[in-house]
């Protein structure tokens, strides 16, 4: 069972917005056993949309479009749909009533004529009720292919997928079971891991696929399998993981399906009744963001400071001027002091500190661009590591944040 996704809108093609709709739809389809063969973005242009529909229908049984269903003249998806299906538009009274109700209840005025044009739908379409907007979804079929048109507004699209599209697809098609398990690793590169697990990878059954998903300072390993027997698929993948884990023991930190590394750390600290604080200089709050992005972080994360300027490390944290003058603000000694001082300031069990030069130019230190010191204060003492993370500013910051989480987890598990 194969699907294609077509996103419509010039705003995507000029980079004005990021196409998050496709990612959501692809995940939702995969969760019910439907593979996504291709994702395409096209202009708000009739011929371009028509060509995409023709091409997609030749490859896939399901084609899902998002965008181009608004009330303005540049929204041409419905009319193009009619051209493709040799159909005409007709006013749907249920949608008319829905538009009047939404406007009178929430906008406190009557809809404009342009708003009411959203009630025009192809005569051959099954109308899909939009719980959160005025543009309905549309379901049409031709030569064994299902075409589904959804609004581009993300929260409207998601509601339609969950309430209308997925249940209909599950009822219409018999689908295989698709199973993914993604291992999170920190501290080794893609090629190192591949060399380490080469024999295991070569022995994988043909229906289990391994994908390497590298990013800054970490690599995700995704195992994917599908089949008609759900339990057999799960058991086979889990057996392969059990064989793999001993080879990755020193770099494995958890499974993506169970949460990020920040969530894993948070869970451990919460279960132990322990706490964390941060003193971020070169990372500028990036590490804090990874924790507070998750609900429940207040149970363990007590707070942090961002003493970016050198004098703030002295006045805010109490780092010794003499240590800075002797060792430089980017140094092991300063990272150690920052971790200890912030741990004391917030009265926490653990603390992270970062100080470095993210570039592109030298700051208050003569340390070369990319040099970073990361400190981890724990009940047992302080660990500081020096790293060279390259010349790109964003990479330096993100790699520092990732490495800090890796080091923190290791220190927590020691104690």
DOVEXKE-880609 format. One record per residue: x, y, z of N, C-alpha, C in turn. Coordinates in steps of 0.2 Angstrom, whole numbers, padded with zeros to 4 digits, always signed. Each point is the difference from the previous one (the first is absolute). Example, Ala and Ser with C-alpha at 12.3 -4.5 7.8 and 13.67 -1.06 7.14 Angstrom:
<pts>
+0066-0028+0039-0004+0006+0000+0004+0006+0000 -0002+0005-0004+0004+0006+0001-0004+0005+0003 
</pts>
This chain:
<pts>
+0004-0006+0000-0004+0006+0000+0004+0006+0000 -0001+0004-0005+0005+0006-0001-0004+0007-0001 +0003+0005+0003-0003+0007+0000+0005+0005-0003 -0003+0005-0002+0004+0006-0002-0003+0006+0003 +0004+0005+0002-0002+0006+0003+0002+0006-0005 -0005+0004-0001+0002+0006-0005-0002+0006+0004 +0005+0005+0002-0002+0006+0003+0000+0005-0005 -0005+0005+0001-0001+0005-0005+0001+0007+0003 +0004+0004-0003+0001+0006+0002+0007+0003-0001 +0000+0006-0003+0006+0004-0002+0004+0001+0006 -0003+0001+0006+0003+0002+0006+0005-0005+0002 -0001-0007-0002+0004-0005+0002+0006+0000-0005 -0001+0001-0006+0006+0000-0005+0004+0006+0000 -0002+0005+0003+0005+0006+0001+0003+0000+0007 -0002-0005+0004+0004+0000+0007-0004+0004+0005 -0006+0003-0001-0003+0004+0004-0002-0004+0006 -0003-0006-0001-0002-0004+0006+0003-0007-0001 +0001-0004+0005+0002-0007+0000-0006-0004-0001 +0001-0005-0004-0005-0005-0001-0001-0005+0006 -0003+0001+0005-0001-0004+0006-0006-0005-0002 -0004+0002-0004-0006-0004-0001+0002-0007-0003 +0005+0000-0005+0002-0007-0002+0003-0005+0005 +0004+0003+0004+0003-0004+0006-0006-0003+0004 -0005+0004+0002-0005-0003+0004-0004-0005-0004 -0002+0001-0006-0004-0004-0004+0004-0007-0001 +0006+0001-0002+0004-0006-0001+0000-0005+0006 +0001+0003+0006+0001-0003+0006-0007-0004+0002 -0006+0004-0001-0006-0002+0001-0002-0006-0004 +0002+0000-0007-0001-0005-0004+0004-0006+0001 +0006+0001+0002+0005-0006+0002-0003-0004+0006 -0003+0004+0005-0002-0003+0006-0006-0005-0002 -0003+0001-0005-0006-0005-0002+0002-0004-0006 +0006-0001-0001+0003-0005-0005+0000+0002-0007 +0000+0007-0001+0000+0002-0007+0007+0004-0001 +0004-0003-0005+0006+0003-0002-0001+0006-0004 +0004+0005+0001+0000+0006-0004+0006+0000-0005 -0002+0000-0007+0005-0001-0005+0003+0006-0002 -0004+0006+0000+0003+0006-0002-0003+0006+0003 +0003+0005+0001-0002+0007+0002+0002+0005-0005 -0005+0004-0002+0001+0005-0005-0003+0006+0002 +0004+0006-0001-0003+0006+0001-0001+0004-0007 -0006+0003-0001-0001+0003-0007-0003+0007+0001 +0001+0004-0005-0002+0007+0000-0008+0000-0001 -0003+0006+0002-0007+0001-0001-0001+0002-0007 +0001-0006-0004-0001+0001-0007-0004-0006-0003 -0005+0001-0004-0004-0005-0002+0003-0006-0003 +0004+0001-0005+0004-0005-0004+0004-0004+0004 +0004+0003+0005+0005-0003+0004-0004-0005+0005 -0006+0002+0002-0004-0004+0005-0002-0006-0004 -0003+0001-0006-0003-0005-0004+0006-0005-0002 +0006+0002-0002+0005-0005-0001+0002-0004+0006 +0000+0003+0006+0001-0003+0006-0005-0006+0001 -0006+0002-0001-0006-0005+0001+0001-0006-0005 +0001+0001-0006+0001-0005-0005+0006-0004+0002 +0006+0003+0002+0006-0004+0001-0001-0004+0007 -0003+0003+0005-0001-0004+0006-0005-0006-0001 -0005+0001-0003-0005-0005-0001+0003-0006-0004 +0005+0001-0004+0003-0006-0003+0005-0004+0004 +0001+0003+0006+0005-0004+0005-0003-0002+0006 -0006+0003+0002-0002-0001+0007-0008-0001+0000 -0002-0003+0005-0007-0001+0001-0004+0005+0004 +0004+0004+0003-0002+0006+0004+0004+0006-0001 -0004+0006-0002+0003+0006-0001-0003+0005+0005 +0004+0003+0004-0002+0005+0005+0003+0007-0002 -0005+0005-0001+0002+0007-0001-0001+0004+0006 +0004+0005+0001-0001+0005+0005+0001+0007-0003 -0004+0005+0002+0001+0007-0002-0005+0001-0006 +0000+0007-0001-0004+0003-0006-0008-0001+0001 -0002+0000+0006-0007-0001+0001-0003+0007+0003 +0003+0005+0000-0002+0006+0003-0005+0004-0004 -0003+0006+0003-0005+0004-0004+0003+0005-0005 +0006+0000-0001+0003+0005-0004+0001-0003-0007 +0002+0005-0005+0000-0002-0007+0006-0005-0001 +0005+0001+0004+0006-0004-0001-0001-0008+0002 -0005-0001+0003-0002-0007+0003-0004-0003-0006 +0004-0005-0004-0003-0003-0006-0001-0007+0000 +0001-0003+0006+0000-0007+0001-0007-0003-0002 -0005+0002+0002-0007-0003-0001-0001+0001-0008 +0001+0005-0003-0001+0001-0007+0004-0005-0004 +0006-0001+0002+0005-0004-0003-0002-0008+0001 -0003-0001+0006-0003-0007+0001-0005-0001-0005 -0005+0005-0001-0005-0001-0004+0002-0001-0007 +0005+0003-0002+0003-0001-0007+0003-0007-0001 +0003-0002+0005+0003-0007+0000-0005-0005+0000 -0006+0001+0003-0005-0005+0001-0006+0001-0005 +0001+0005-0004-0005+0002-0005-0007+0001+0003 +0001+0005+0005-0006+0001+0005-0001+0007+0000 -0005+0002+0004-0002+0007+0001-0001+0001+0008 +0000+0006+0002-0001+0002+0007-0007+0001+0001 -0002-0002+0006-0007+0001+0002+0000+0002+0008 -0005+0005+0002+0000+0002+0007-0003-0006+0004 +0004-0001+0005-0002-0005+0005-0003+0004+0006 -0006-0002+0001-0004+0004+0005+0002-0001+0007 +0003-0006+0002+0003-0001+0007+0006+0004+0001 +0004+0001-0005+0006+0004+0001-0002+0007+0000 -0006+0003-0004-0002+0006+0001-0002+0002+0007 -0004-0005+0003-0003+0001+0007+0006+0000+0005 +0005-0004-0001+0006+0000+0004+0004+0007+0000 +0001+0002-0006+0003+0007-0001-0004+0005+0004 -0006+0001-0001-0005+0005+0004+0001-0001+0007 +0000-0006+0002+0000-0002+0008+0007+0003+0002 +0006-0002-0003+0006+0002+0002+0001+0007+0001 -0002+0004-0005+0001+0007-0001-0005+0004+0006 -0006-0003+0000-0004+0004+0005+0001-0002+0007 +0003-0006+0001+0002-0002+0007+0007+0003+0002 +0005+0000-0004+0007+0002+0002+0002+0007-0003 -0002+0001-0006+0002+0007-0003-0005+0005+0001 -0006-0001+0002-0005+0004+0002-0002+0005-0006 +0000-0003-0006-0003+0003-0006-0002-0005-0005 -0003+0002-0005-0002-0004-0005+0006-0002-0005 +0000-0005-0003+0006-0002-0005-0001+0004-0006 +0006+0002-0003+0000+0004-0006-0002-0005-0006 -0002+0002-0006-0001-0005-0005+0006-0004-0002 +0006+0003+0001+0006-0004-0001+0001-0006+0005 -0002+0001+0006+0000-0006+0005-0005-0005-0002 -0006+0002-0003-0005-0005-0002+0002-0004-0006 +0005+0002-0004+0003-0004-0006+0003-0006+0003 +0002-0001+0006+0003-0006+0003-0005-0005+0000 -0006+0001+0000-0006-0005+0000-0001-0003-0007 +0004+0002-0005+0000-0003-0007+0004-0006+0000 -0002-0005-0002+0004-0007+0000-0002-0003-0007 +0004-0005-0002-0001-0004-0006-0006-0004+0001 -0005-0001-0005-0006-0004+0001+0002-0007+0002 +0006-0003-0002+0002-0007+0001+0003-0001+0006 +0001+0006+0004+0005-0001+0006-0005-0002+0006 +0003-0004+0004-0002-0001+0007+0003+0005+0005 -0005+0004+0003+0003+0006+0004+0002-0002+0007 +0006+0002+0002+0002-0002+0006+0000+0006+0005 -0004-0001+0005-0001+0006+0005+0006+0002+0003 +0001+0007+0000+0006+0003+0003-0002+0003+0007 +0002-0003+0005-0002+0002+0007+0002+0007+0002 +0006+0002-0003+0003+0006+0002+0000+0006-0005 -0003-0001-0006+0000+0005-0005-0005+0000-0005 +0000+0004-0005-0006+0001-0005+0002-0004-0006 +0006-0002-0001+0001-0004-0007+0000-0007+0002 -0005-0004-0003-0001-0007+0001+0005-0004-0004 +0002-0006+0003+0004-0004-0004-0004-0004-0005 +0003-0003-0005-0004-0003-0006+0004-0007-0001 -0005-0005-0001+0003-0007-0002-0003-0001-0007 +0004-0002-0005-0003-0002-0006+0004-0006-0002 -0003-0004-0005+0004-0007-0002-0001+0000-0008 +0006-0003-0003+0000+0000-0007+0005-0006-0002 -0002-0005-0003+0004-0005-0003+0004-0004+0006 -0004-0001+0005+0004-0003+0006+0004+0004+0004 +0000+0006-0001+0004+0005+0004-0004+0004+0004 +0001+0001+0007-0003+0005+0004+0004+0006+0000 -0004+0006-0001+0003+0007+0000-0003+0003+0006 +0004+0003+0004-0003+0003+0006+0003+0007+0000 -0004+0005+0001+0002+0007+0000-0001+0003+0007 +0005+0003+0003-0001+0003+0007+0003+0007+0000 -0003+0004+0004+0003+0007+0001+0007+0000+0002 +0003+0005-0001+0007+0001+0002+0002+0002+0007 -0005+0003+0003+0000+0002+0007+0002-0006+0004 +0006+0000+0004+0002-0007+0003-0006-0002+0005 -0002+0004+0004-0005-0003+0005-0007-0002-0003 -0002+0003-0005-0005-0003-0004+0001-0006-0003 +0006-0001-0004+0002-0006-0003+0000-0006+0005 +0003+0001+0005+0001-0005+0005-0006-0003+0003 -0005+0005+0001-0007-0002+0003-0003-0004-0006 +0000+0002-0006-0003-0004-0005+0004-0007-0001 +0006+0000+0000+0004-0007+0000-0003-0004+0005 +0000+0002+0006-0002-0004+0006-0007-0002+0000 -0004+0005-0001-0008-0002+0000-0003-0003-0006 +0003+0002-0006-0003-0002-0006+0004-0005-0004 +0006+0002-0002+0004-0003-0005+0003-0007+0003 +0003+0000+0005+0003-0007+0003-0005-0005+0001 -0006+0002+0003-0005-0006+0001-0003-0002-0006 -0001+0004-0005-0002-0002-0007+0005-0005-0003 +0006+0002+0000+0005-0004-0003+0001-0007+0003 +0000+0000+0007+0000-0006+0003-0006-0005-0001 -0006+0003-0001-0005-0004-0002+0000-0002-0007 +0003+0004-0005+0000-0002-0007+0005-0005-0002 +0006+0000+0003+0006-0004-0002+0002-0005+0005 +0002-0005-0002+0004-0005+0004+0007+0002+0000 +0003+0001+0006+0007+0003+0000+0005-0005+0004 +0006+0000-0002+0005-0004+0004+0001+0004+0006 +0004-0003+0005+0002+0003+0006+0007+0003-0001 +0001+0006+0001+0007+0003+0000+0002+0001+0007 +0007-0002+0001+0003+0001+0007+0006+0004-0001 +0001+0005+0004+0007+0004+0000+0002+0000+0007 +0007-0001+0001+0003+0001+0007+0006+0003-0002 +0001+0006+0004+0006+0004-0001+0004+0001+0006 +0007-0002-0001+0004+0000+0006+0004+0007-0001 +0001+0003+0006+0003+0006+0001+0007-0001+0002 +0005+0002-0003+0007+0000+0002+0004+0006+0000 +0004+0001+0005+0004+0006+0000+0007-0002+0001 +0005+0004-0003+0007-0001+0001+0004-0003-0005 -0004-0003-0006+0004-0003-0005-0003+0002-0007 +0004+0000-0005-0002+0002-0006-0003-0005-0004 -0004+0001-0006-0003-0004-0004+0004-0006-0002 +0006+0002-0003+0005-0005-0003+0003-0005+0006 +0001+0003+0006+0002-0004+0005-0005-0005+0002 -0006+0002+0001-0005-0005+0001-0001-0005-0005 +0000+0002-0006-0001-0005-0006+0005-0005+0000 +0007+0002+0002+0005-0005+0000-0001-0005+0006 -0002+0003+0005-0001-0004+0007-0005-0005-0001 -0006+0001-0004-0006-0004+0000+0000-0004-0007 +0005+0001-0004+0000-0003-0007-0003-0007-0001 +0003-0004+0004-0002-0007-0001-0007-0001+0002 -0002+0003+0006-0007+0000+0002-0005+0002-0006 +0002+0006-0003-0004+0003-0005-0001-0004-0006 +0006-0003-0002+0000-0005-0006-0005-0006+0001 -0001-0002+0006-0004-0006+0002-0007+0002+0001 -0002+0006-0001-0007+0002+0001-0005-0004-0005 -0006-0002+0002-0004-0003-0005-0002+0006-0005 -0002-0002-0006-0001+0004-0006-0006+0005+0002 -0004-0002+0004-0006+0004+0001+0001+0005+0006 +0006+0000+0003+0001+0005+0005+0006+0005-0003 -0002+0006+0000+0004+0005-0003+0003+0005+0006 +0007+0001-0001+0003+0004+0005+0002+0007-0004 -0001+0005+0004+0001+0007-0003+0004+0004+0005 +0006+0003-0002+0004+0004+0004-0002+0007+0000 -0002+0004+0005-0002+0007+0000+0004+0004+0005 +0006+0002-0003+0005+0004+0003-0002+0007+0001 +0001+0003+0006+0000+0007+0001+0006+0003+0004 +0000+0006+0003+0006+0002+0003+0001-0003+0007 +0005-0005+0000+0002-0003+0006-0004-0006+0002 -0005-0002-0005-0004-0006+0002-0002-0003-0007 -0002-0007+0001-0002-0004-0006-0006-0004+0003 -0005+0001-0004-0006-0005+0001+0000-0006-0005 -0001-0005+0003+0000-0006-0004-0008-0003+0000 -0003+0000-0006-0007-0002-0001-0001-0006-0003 -0003-0005+0003-0001-0007-0003-0008+0001-0002 -0001-0002-0006-0007+0000-0002-0002-0007-0003 -0006-0002+0001-0002-0007-0003-0007+0001-0001 -0003-0004-0004-0007-0001-0001-0002-0007-0002 -0006-0001+0001-0003-0007-0001-0007-0001+0002 -0003-0005-0002-0007-0001+0002-0001-0002+0007 +0005-0004+0003-0001-0002+0007+0004+0005+0004 -0004+0004+0004+0002+0005+0004+0005-0002+0005 -0002-0005+0004+0004-0003+0006+0007-0003-0003 -0001-0003-0006+0007-0003-0003+0004+0006-0002 -0002+0005-0003+0004+0006-0001+0003+0003+0006 -0003+0001+0005+0002+0003+0006+0005-0005+0003 -0001-0006+0001+0005-0005+0003+0006+0000-0004 +0000+0000-0006+0006-0001-0004+0004+0006+0000 -0003+0006+0000+0004+0007+0001+0003+0000+0007 -0004-0002+0005+0003+0001+0007+0006-0005+0001 -0001-0006-0003+0006-0005+0000+0006+0003-0003 -0001+0003-0006+0006+0003-0003+0003+0006+0005 -0004+0004+0003+0002+0005+0004+0004-0003+0006 -0003-0005+0003+0004-0004+0006+0007-0002-0002 +0001-0002-0007+0006-0002-0002+0005+0006-0001 -0003+0006-0002+0003+0006-0002+0003+0003+0007 -0004+0001+0005+0001+0004+0005+0007-0001+0004 +0002-0006+0000+0007-0001+0004+0006+0003-0004 -0001+0001-0007+0005+0003-0004+0000+0007+0001 -0005+0003+0003-0001+0008+0000-0001+0002+0007 +0002-0005+0005-0001+0002+0007+0003+0006+0002 +0006+0002-0002+0003+0006+0002-0003+0007-0003 -0004-0001-0005-0003+0006-0003-0007+0000-0001 -0004-0005+0002-0007+0000+0000-0003+0003+0006 -0005+0005-0002-0003+0004+0006-0007-0001+0000 -0003-0004-0004-0008-0001+0000-0003-0001-0007 -0006-0001+0000-0004+0000-0006-0004+0006-0001 +0000+0002-0006-0003+0007-0002-0008-0001+0002 -0003-0006-0001-0007+0000+0001-0002+0001+0007 +0005-0001+0005-0001+0001+0007+0002+0007+0002 +0002+0004-0005+0002+0007+0002+0007+0002-0002 +0001+0007+0000+0007+0002-0001+0005-0001+0006 +0006+0001-0001+0005+0000+0005-0002+0004+0006 -0002+0006-0002-0002+0005+0006-0006-0003+0004 -0005-0003-0004-0005-0003+0004+0002-0006+0004 +0005-0004-0003+0003-0006+0004+0003+0003+0006 +0004+0005+0000+0004+0003+0006-0005+0002+0005 -0005+0004-0003-0006+0003+0004-0003-0006+0004 -0002-0005-0003-0003-0006+0003+0004-0003+0006 +0007-0001-0002+0004-0003+0006+0000+0005+0006 +0001+0007-0002+0001+0004+0006-0006+0001+0004 -0006+0000-0004-0007+0000+0004-0001-0006+0004 +0002-0006-0003-0001-0006+0004+0004+0000+0006 +0006+0003+0000+0005+0000+0006-0001+0006+0004 -0005+0004-0002-0001+0006+0004+0006+0005+0000 +0004+0000-0005+0006+0004-0001-0002+0006-0004 +0005+0005-0001-0001+0006-0003+0006+0002-0004 -0001+0005-0005+0005+0002-0005-0001+0008+0000 +0006+0003-0001+0001+0007-0002+0005+0001-0005 +0000+0006-0004+0004+0001-0005+0003+0007+0000 +0007+0000-0002+0003+0006-0002+0003+0000-0007 -0004+0003-0004+0002+0000-0007+0003+0006-0003 +0006+0000-0002+0002+0006-0003+0000-0001-0008 +0004-0004-0003+0000+0000-0007-0006-0004-0003 -0004-0003+0004-0006-0003-0003-0006+0004+0001 +0001+0005+0004-0006+0006+0000-0007-0003+0002 +0000-0005+0004-0007-0002+0001-0003-0006-0004 +0005-0002-0004-0003-0006-0005-0001-0006+0004 +0004-0002+0005-0001-0006+0004-0006+0001+0005 -0001+0006+0002-0007+0001+0004-0006-0001-0004 +0001+0002-0006-0006-0001-0005-0002-0008-0001 +0006-0004+0000-0002-0007-0001-0004-0003+0005 +0001+0003+0006-0003-0003+0006-0007+0003+0001 -0001+0007-0001-0006+0003+0002-0005-0001-0006 +0002-0003-0006-0004-0001-0005-0005-0006+0002 +0002-0004+0005-0004-0006+0002-0004+0002+0006 -0006-0002+0000-0004+0000+0006+0002-0003+0006 +0000+0003+0006+0002-0004+0006+0007+0002+0002 +0004+0004-0004+0007+0002+0001+0001+0003+0007 -0005+0004+0002+0000+0003+0007+0001-0004+0005 -0001-0007-0001+0001-0005+0006+0007-0001+0001 +0005+0002-0004+0007-0001+0001+0004+0006-0002 -0002+0004-0005+0004+0005-0002-0002+0006+0004 +0005+0003+0003-0001+0005+0005+0001+0007-0003 +0004+0000-0005+0002+0007-0004+0007+0000-0002 +0001+0006-0003+0007+0001-0003+0001+0007-0001 +0007+0001-0002+0002+0007-0001+0004+0000-0007 +0000+0006-0003+0004+0000-0006+0005+0006+0000 +0005-0001+0004+0005+0005+0001+0005+0001-0006 -0003+0003-0005+0003+0000-0007+0007+0004+0000 -0001+0006+0003+0006+0005+0001+0004-0003+0006 +0007+0002-0001+0004-0003+0005-0001+0003+0007 -0002+0007+0000-0001+0003+0007-0006-0003+0003 -0005-0003-0003-0006-0003+0003+0002-0007+0003 +0005-0003-0003+0002-0006+0004+0003+0001+0007 +0003+0006+0000+0003+0002+0007-0006+0003+0004 -0004+0005-0002-0005+0003+0004-0006-0004+0001 -0002-0004-0004-0006-0004+0001+0001-0007+0003 +0006-0003-0003+0001-0007+0003+0005+0000+0006 +0005+0005-0001+0005+0000+0005+0006-0003-0002 +0001-0001-0006+0006-0003-0003+0006+0005+0002 +0006-0003+0002+0005+0004+0002+0004+0004-0006 +0001+0006+0001+0003+0004-0005+0007-0002-0001 +0003-0002+0005+0007-0003+0000+0000-0006-0005 -0004-0004+0001-0001-0007-0004-0001+0002-0007 -0004+0005-0002-0001+0002-0007+0006+0003-0003 +0004+0005+0004+0006+0003-0002+0005-0005-0001 +0001-0005+0004+0005-0005+0000-0001-0005-0006 -0006-0002-0001-0002-0006-0004-0004+0002-0006 -0002+0006-0001-0005+0002-0005-0007-0002+0002 -0005+0004-0003-0007-0001+0001-0002-0007-0003 +0004-0002-0006-0002-0006-0003+0005-0005+0003 -0001-0004+0005+0005-0004+0003-0003-0005+0004 +0003-0005+0002-0002-0006+0004-0002+0003+0007 +0005+0004+0003-0001+0003+0007-0007+0004+0000 -0001+0004-0005-0006+0004+0000-0007-0004-0001 +0001-0005-0004-0006-0005-0001-0001-0003+0007 +0005-0002+0003-0001-0003+0007-0003+0004+0005 +0002+0006+0000-0003+0005+0005-0007+0002-0002 -0001+0000-0006-0007+0002-0002-0005-0006+0002 +0002-0006-0001-0004-0005+0002-0001-0001+0008 +0005+0001+0003-0001+0000+0008-0004+0006+0002 +0001+0006-0002-0003+0006+0002-0008-0001-0001 -0001-0002-0006-0008+0000-0002-0003-0006+0004 +0004-0005+0001-0003-0006+0004-0002+0003+0007 +0005+0004+0003-0001+0003+0007-0006+0005-0001 +0000+0004-0005-0005+0005+0000-0007-0002+0000 -0001-0006-0004-0007-0002+0000-0001-0006+0004 +0005-0002+0004+0000-0006+0005-0003-0006-0004 +0004-0002-0005-0002-0006-0004+0005-0006+0001 -0002-0006-0002+0004-0005+0000+0005-0001-0006 -0002+0003-0005+0004+0000-0006+0000+0007-0004 +0006+0002-0003+0000+0006-0004+0004-0001-0006 -0002+0004-0005+0004+0000-0007+0003+0007-0001 +0006+0000-0002+0003+0007-0002+0003-0001-0007 -0001+0006-0004+0003+0000-0006+0004+0007-0001 +0006+0000-0002+0004+0006-0002+0004-0002-0006 +0000+0004-0005+0003-0001-0006+0000+0006-0005 +0003-0001-0006+0000+0005-0005-0004-0003-0006 -0006+0002-0001-0004-0003-0006+0001+0004-0006 +0004+0005+0000+0002+0004-0006-0006+0004-0002 +0002+0003-0006+0005-0001-0005+0007+0004+0002 -0001+0004+0005+0006+0004+0002+0002-0001+0007 +0006+0001+0002+0002-0001+0007-0004+0005+0004 -0001-0002+0006-0004+0004+0005+0005+0002+0006 -0002-0001+0006+0004+0003+0005+0006-0005+0002 +0001-0005-0004+0005-0005+0001+0004-0001-0007 +0006-0002+0001+0004-0001-0006-0001-0007-0003 -0004-0004+0003-0002-0007-0002-0002+0000-0007 +0002-0005-0004-0002+0000-0007-0007-0002+0000 -0003+0002-0006-0007-0001-0001-0002-0007+0000 -0005-0002+0004-0002-0007+0000+0002-0004+0006 +0005+0003+0004+0002-0002+0007-0006+0001+0005 -0001-0006+0003-0006+0000+0005+0002-0004+0006 -0001+0003+0006+0000-0004+0006-0006-0001+0003 -0002-0007+0002-0006-0002+0003+0001-0002+0007 -0003+0002+0005+0001-0002+0007-0007-0003+0002 +0001-0006+0004-0005-0003+0003+0001-0001+0007 -0004+0003+0004+0001+0000+0008-0005-0005+0002 +0002-0005+0004-0004-0005+0003+0001-0001+0008 -0004-0004+0003+0002-0001+0007+0007-0003+0001 +0003-0003-0005+0007-0003+0001+0005+0005-0002 -0001+0006-0003+0005+0005-0002-0001+0003-0006 +0005+0002-0004-0001+0003-0006+0004-0003-0006 -0003-0001-0006+0003-0002-0006+0000+0005-0005 +0006+0002-0003+0000+0005-0005+0004-0004-0006 -0003+0002-0006+0002-0003-0006+0002+0006-0005 +0005-0001-0004+0002+0005-0005-0002-0003-0007 -0003+0004-0004-0002-0002-0007+0002+0005-0005 +0001-0002-0006+0000+0004-0006-0005-0002-0005 -0005+0005+0000-0006-0002-0004+0000+0004-0007 +0005+0002-0003+0000+0003-0006-0001+0007-0001 -0001+0003-0006+0000+0007-0001-0007+0003-0001 -0005-0004-0001-0007+0002-0001-0003+0002+0007 -0003+0006+0000-0002+0002+0007-0006-0004+0002 -0005-0002-0004-0006-0004+0002+0002-0007+0001 +0005-0003-0003+0002-0006+0001+0003-0001+0007 +0004+0005+0001+0004+0000+0007-0005+0000+0006 -0005+0005-0001-0005+0000+0005-0004-0006+0001 -0002-0003-0005-0005-0006+0000+0005-0006+0002 +0006-0001-0002+0004-0005+0002+0002+0000+0007 +0001+0006+0003+0001+0001+0007-0006-0002+0004 -0006+0002-0002-0006-0002+0004-0001-0007+0000 +0001-0003-0006-0001-0008-0001+0006-0003+0005 +0006+0002-0001+0005-0003+0004-0001+0001+0008 -0003+0005+0002-0001+0002+0007-0005-0005+0003 -0006-0002-0004-0005-0004+0002+0003-0007+0000 +0005-0002-0004+0003-0007+0000+0004+0000+0006 +0004+0005+0002+0004-0001+0005-0004+0000+0007 -0005+0004+0000-0004+0000+0006-0003-0007+0001 -0003-0003-0005-0003-0006+0001+0005-0005+0003 +0006+0000-0003+0005-0005+0003+0002+0001+0007 +0000+0007+0002+0002+0001+0007-0006-0002+0004 -0006+0001-0002-0006-0002+0004+0000-0007+0002 +0002-0004-0006+0000-0007+0001+0005-0003+0004 +0006+0004+0001+0005-0002+0004-0002+0000+0008 -0004+0005+0001-0001+0002+0007-0007-0004+0003 
</pts>
